[in-house]
Amino acid sequence: MTANRPKRLAPKSTVTATLGTLGAAVLVLAGCASTTSEPPVAESTVAVDLGSYYSQPVTWSKCGGTFQCASFTVPLDYSTPDSKPITIEMLKAPATDPNQRRGTIVVNPGGPGGSGIDFARYAAGFVSNEIVRQYDIVGFDPRGVGKSTPIECLDGPQTDTLVATLGTPETPEQEQQAVASAASVGVGCEANAPDLTPNIGTVPAARDMDVLRELLDEPALNYLGLSYGSFLGLTYADLFTDKVGQFVLDGVINPDLTNDELARGQADGFQVALSSFIADCPSHQNCPLPDDPTAATTKINDWLAAVGKDAIKGSGGRELTRPIATNGIIGSLYEPQYGWGELRSALRAGFKGNGAPLMNIVNSFTGRQADGTYSDNSLDALYAVNCLDRTDRADPARTVELGAQWASTSPTFGRELAWSNLPCYDYPAPPTNEPHVITAEGAPPILLVGTTRDPATPYGWAKEVNDQLASSVLITFDGDGHTGYGRNRCVTKAVDQAFLTGQLPSADTTCS
């Protein structure tokens, strides 16, 4: 379903987090061959046994500039609280005006696999000045991610293979390669991290977040969750409704959707975003596409099919395959201000046989370094978390069927998104969550933000969650790109007001 945030940080007011991107990281779960799992264990059944975790001492130490870092432990398996502990790392950007400090906002940038530590470190780049002045911003790396007892499934060459082969196959041989590389994820996770493999889904991460709340000495959790972070926040609200403080969820995922519904929605979302890019392209001198939108879409799709049959030169001695090329396009659609310009240049080069610009876009988003290693484990964590979060898992035959169906509404991305979910078919641990409506009955009103042409978290999901929650307000950003906070003044003002005054708009509001 999801994917990690961009590795690059844009200037203030443009930093965003992402869901559903890049190479092997475009994981959209779709499926048949459903398995079932028990619902998450109720918090009240384990709280008594977790006292030592909720009361553990936390020592903050300087970690660059004014930042402070600390760690805490949580049980590997919450159904067995006396199981061995794992470590969660966190970073705090203290309020710049201690005399006006209002409390703490915990942040999550998306993914799964995105680093909350990195996100909090750049708080001044995405949170308004007044928020930074009055709140401590705390980011943590969720279990299995980054510095928090990370899961390691694939090495650099194996990840290269996954990124290059897991996508739309043009030949039977490519289909076999995609199936094999997908299976390697679960094999690697189980071999390298057998204890973490069944224990790093969103439900235990939400439980970790409540331990964090207590250790921050906050009676209720104030939270800003972007993209996948919205799903983590909703899961927390489901489990710890009476501990919800001011919640803002931007780029909303509906937790009631099945894997195939999520995947289909995302494929269609990227197609809508590509149409916006195509409509805008002729207004720029370096546009490599014809003015007619239908002809432009056909040119892109025909080129992707050709690259699928005969890969072209990429960068670093690697070839640009169709999965890499498609996901270079996908990654560029998240941020119109920067990504669309890169995409115009990259397509111009690609049409001429030079795949390096598109490959470099993918390298940037996936964290691939010049020596062939990856800067973090975000791709491994992305698959491991998503494979535990929903019950339906598609086998290869069903994947082919789904791809054909989705191509009817998303000719560019439908098959790609269907194939990208395949690692979960062979994942060696059962799901620990299942799709269900979350109402958070009794929680304070939750502020939702949905962008009408969001490529990764379609606007319809925000509307559905707004209908499902017992109390919420939806801010609609009529625009392009992924998430709205920091990208639109009207949205930013509403979010800031929620945190600074506790006041939400009196009714659903549209920003343009």
N, C-alpha and C positions, 0 to 999 in steps of 0.2 A: 504494500500500500504506500509506503512512504520512503523518503530518503533524506539524506542529511543536508544541513545548511551549506551555503557556499563557504569556501575557505577564505575568500577575500572579504575584506571589510570596506564598505563604501563610506564616503564622508557622512557627517551628521545629517540626520533626517532621511537617510536612504538605507541604513543598515536593516536588513530583513533576515528572517530565518525561513527555511524552506522545508517543504514536505514533497516528496515524490520526485527526486531528481537523480539522475546521472549514472550513466553506464550501468554497471552492476548495481548501482545504488537506486535504480528506479524499480523499487520493489512494490508491485501492486498485487496483492493477494487475490487470487480468483480460484473458484474451485468447485470440485465435486469431491467424492470420496471423503465425505465429512466424518470427522471423529467428534466425539463428545467429551466434555469435561465438566467436572463439578464447578458450580459458581465459586467465586472467591470466598475464602473463609471469612465470616463476619468478624469485624474488628473486636467486638466485645468478647469473643471466645478466646482471644489470644492476649488481650491487653494485660491481664494479671501476670502473665509469664514474661512480659517485656519490660518490667520495671527497671531492670539494670540498664537497658538500652536507653530508656527515656530519661534516666537520671545520671548518665555518664558525664564526667567532666569534659569540657571542651577548652582547649588552649589555643588562642589565636596568636599568630606570629606574623611579623612583617614579611611580605613577599613581593617587594618592588613598589617604589613610590609610597602612596598612602594605603595600598591594598594590604589586607590581612587574610591569611589562609589558615585553615584548620581541617581536621578530619574527625570522623566519628565512625562507630561500628554499628552494624545492623546484622540480624541473623540471615544466613544464606537462604534458609527456608523458613518462612513465617508459619508454616503448619507444624514445624518442629523448632520452636524458638530456642531450644538448647543446642541447635546445630551450630557448627563452627561459624564465627563471625566473619564478615567481609567489611572492607573499608570504603567509606564514601568521602571523597575529598570535596572541599568547597572553598570559595573565595568571596570576600566581602569588600565592596567599595563603600566605605563609611560615608554617611551624610556629610556634605561639605560644610554645613552649618550646624554643629552639634547643639547649639542653643535652640534651634527650630526643629530638631529631629522629631519625627512623628512615629517612627517604627521601622520595620523592615519589609521590603518587597522581594520575594523569591522569584527568580526568573528561569524560564526554560526556552531555548531558542528553536526547538524543533528537532527533527530527525525522523525516528529515533537514531541516536548516535551523535547528535550535536552536543558540544561541550558547554555546559552552563558556566563553567569557570571562565572560559574565553569570553562568553557573552557578558558576564558581569565585569570582566576586566575592561571592556570597552563600553561600559554603561553610558559614559558621557557622549558616546557616538550614536546612541539610539533612544535614550531616555531624555526627556526635556530637562532643562537646567533646574527648574523649580523642584522636580521630582528628585534629582540628584542632590539638591540642597537639603531636602527635608527627610529623605529616606536612605537608610542603608540598602544597598542593592546586593543581594546574595545569590550567587549561582553555584550549582553543584553539578558534578558529573554523575549522572544516574548510574546505578549499578551496572557493571560491565562496560562502561563507557570511559574512554580517556584515562584519567588518573585513578578512577574508582574501581579497583580490582578488575582490570579490563579483561574482556574475553578476546582471545586471539584464535582465529580460525584459519586464515589463509596468509601465506607469505606474499612478498611482492610479486614474483612471477605468477603465482596462482591467482592473485587478484587481477593481474594484467589479463590473464586468460579469461577470467570471468567477465571482466569489462568488455573484452573484445568479442566474446561469443554469445553471451546471454542476451538474446534479442531476436528480432525477426529473422528466421532462417530462410534462405533462398534455395537451398539444396538439401537432399537427405543427409549428406555429410555434415552440413552445418547444423542440422537438427540434432544429430548425434552429439556433436560438440557442445551444443547448448545444454542438452540433457546431462552430459558428463560433468560440465563445469558447474551446473546447478547442484548436482549431487555432492560435489566436492565441499560445499559450504558446511553442510551438516556433518560430513565425515571429519572435516578439520576441527569443527567446534567440539565434537565429542572426544576426539583424540587429544586435543590441546587443553580443553577446559571442561572435563566431564562433570564437575560439580556446578559450574555456572550455567552450562547449556540448558538445563530445565528450569533455571531460577532467575532469569533476568527480564521477564516481561514487564508490562506496564503496571500490573496490579502490585507486585512487590515494590516497584519503584515509587508508587503512590504511598505505600506504607512507610517507605524510607523517608518520604517527604514529611510525614507527620512526626516521625522521630526528630527530624530537623527542626520542625516548628517548635517543638518543646525545648530543644536545646538552644534555640534562639530566644527563648523566654517570651514567646508570643502566644497569647491565649487563642488567637485565631490567625489563620494563614492569609496574608496578603500575597497575591500571585499574579504575575503576568506571563501567560503562556502563548507562544506563537506556534502556529502550524501543528505538528505533532504535540507540542506543548499544551495545546488545547485539549487533546485527548487525555494527556496525563492529568491535567487539571480537572476535567470532568470525572475521571476515575477517582481522584481524591475526593471530590465533592460527593460522589456516590458512597464512598466508604466512611468518610469523616464529615458528614453534613454539618454537624454542630461546631466544627472547627473552621468553617469557611469564613474568611474575612472579605476583603475587597478583591474580587476576582475579575480579571479582564482576559478574555480569550479571543485571539485575533487569528484568522485563518482557520476556521472551525472544522473539526472532523466530527461527523455524526457517529457516535459509538454504537448505534443500532444497525449499522450497515454490515452486510456480509462482505467477504473478500471480493467476490465478483462485482458487487454493487460499487464498492470503493474503486476498484480498478476501472470499471466502465466509466464511472463519473470522472475519474482523473484523465482518462484517455480523451474524453469529450472536452474536458477543461483545457487541455493542452491544444486541442484542435481549435477551440475558440480563440485562445491566445495567439496561435499562429495566424489565424485570420486577421486579428488586429494588427499584428506585425506586417502582414502582407498589405493591408490597407494603408498603412503608414509609409511603407517602403518607398513608393514612387516620389514622395516629397523630398527624398534625399538623393544627392548626386551619385552616391556610390551604390545605389540600389541595383542588384544584379537580376531583378525579376521583372517580367512584363507587367504592364499596368493592369491588365485584366486579372482579377483575383482568381478566377478559375484556372486560367493559364498559368498563373504563378504557382498555385498549389500543385498543379500537374507537373510543372518543371521540377519542383522540389521532390515530389514523390518518384518521378521517373529517375532522377539522379540518385536517390537513395536505393532504388532497386538495382541500378547499374553498379553502385558501390557494393551492394550485397553480393553481386556475382563476381566482380573483380575489384578487390580492395585497392585503394590508391595510397600513395606515399603519405605518411603522417609525419611524426617528429620523433627524434631519438631512436631512429632505426626501426620504428614500429609502423605497421600499416593501419590506415584508417578503414575499419570495417563498418558495416551498416549499423550495428549496435552503438559503436562509438560516435558515428556521425549523427545518428538520430538523437543521442543523448547530449551531444554538443548543442543541437538545436533546442532541446528541452531545457537545458540549463540556462540558455540565453533568454528564455521567455519569462523568467522570474522577475527581472528588474528592467522595465522598458528604458529607463534613463541611461543605463549603461549597457545592458545586455543586447538591446536591439541593434545598437551601432556595431558591436562586436559581431553579431550574427550576420549583418549585411556584408561586412568585410570577409568573414569566414566562408560564407556561401559563395561569394565572388571567387575566392581562391579555390574553393572546392570544385566549383564548376569547371575550373581550368586544370584540375588534376592535382592540386596542392591541398592535402588534407591536414597540414600542420596546424593552421589556426583553430579548426574545430577540435583537433586532438588536444591542443593546449588548453582550450576551454574546459574540456573534460578533466585534464590533469589538474587544473586549478581547483575545480570543485571537489574532486575526489581526494585531493591532497597527495597526488603522486609527485615524487621528487625526482630530480635529474638522475639520481643513482638507481632508480627503479624501486626504491622503498616508498612506503606511504607514511605520511606524517602522523597519522593517528589510526585508531582502529574503528573509525566510524562506520565503514562499510560492513565489517564483521558484526558490530553491534546492531546495525540496522536490521540485518536479516535475522539475527538471533532473537531480538525483541519482537519483531513482527510475526515471526513464525509461532510465537507463543500466544499472541493476542487474539486470534480468531480461530474458529474451529474448522472451516472449510479449506481444503488443500487440493489443488488441481493436479491430476497426473498429466503426463505429456499428451495423451490423446485428447483429453478435455481441453487442454491448453490450445491445441490446434483449433478446436471447435469455437472456443471463446474468441480467439484472435480473428477468426473469420466473421463472427457476429459483430464484434466491436469495430471492425474495419468499415462497416456500413455507415457508421456515424463519425468515425475518426480514421479516415484512410491513411493518415500519416503516422498515427501513434497507436492505433487499436491493437495491432498484432504485437507491437513492441511491448506494450504494457501487459498483455496477456502472458507473454513469455517470461517477463521479468519476475513473475511470482514463483517460478518453478522451484527455487531452492527449498521452499517450505514443504514440498511434496515429500521429500526425503529427510526432513529435519527429524533428528532422533529423540525428540521429546514431545509429549502431548501438549496441546494448548492449555493454558491456565486461565483463560478468560473466554467469554463468548459474547457476541453482539447482544445488546439489550438497551432499552430506553433508560436514560438517566433523568430523573426529575429533580433530584436534590431538594425534595420537599422540606421546608423549614430553614433552608439556607438564605442568606441575604440575596437580593437581586444580583445576578451575574451579568456583566456587560460583555456582549458579543460584538465582534467586528467581522463583516463579510464584504469582500470585494467582488463586484459584479462579474469581472472577467479574470478572476484569479485562476491561474492555470493549474495549480496543484491542489487547492482546497476549494472546489466549486462553490459558488455563492449559495446554491440550493441547500448545501449541508448546514450552513449557518441558519437559514430559515427553518430547517427541520429541527435543529437543536433549540432554537428560540421557541418553537411550538411545544417542544417536549419538556423543557425546564419549567418547574413550578413558578419561578419568578426570574425574569430576565428582560433585558432591553437589547435590541439589535441596532447597531449603527451600520448602515449600508454605505459603502464607498463605491460610487459609480465610476469605476476606473479600471485600469489595467495593472497587472503585476500581482505579486504574492504578498498578502497582508497589507494593512492600511496605516498602522500606527507609525508615526515618523515620516510618512510619505504624503500625508494629506493633512492640512491645517485643521480642518473641521474635525476629522477623526482624532487627531492628536489632542485637540482642546477638550473633547469629550472624555478621553481616557485620563488626561491629566486631572480634570475636574473630579473624576471618580476617586482617584487616589488622594487628592489634596483636600477635598471637601466631603467625600463620601456620598456625593449627590450624582445620580445618574439622570440622563434625560427622562422627562416625564413620559415619553412615548418613543416608539421606534422612529429613527431619524435617518434621513438620507443626506450624504455628503457628496459633493461633486468637485 
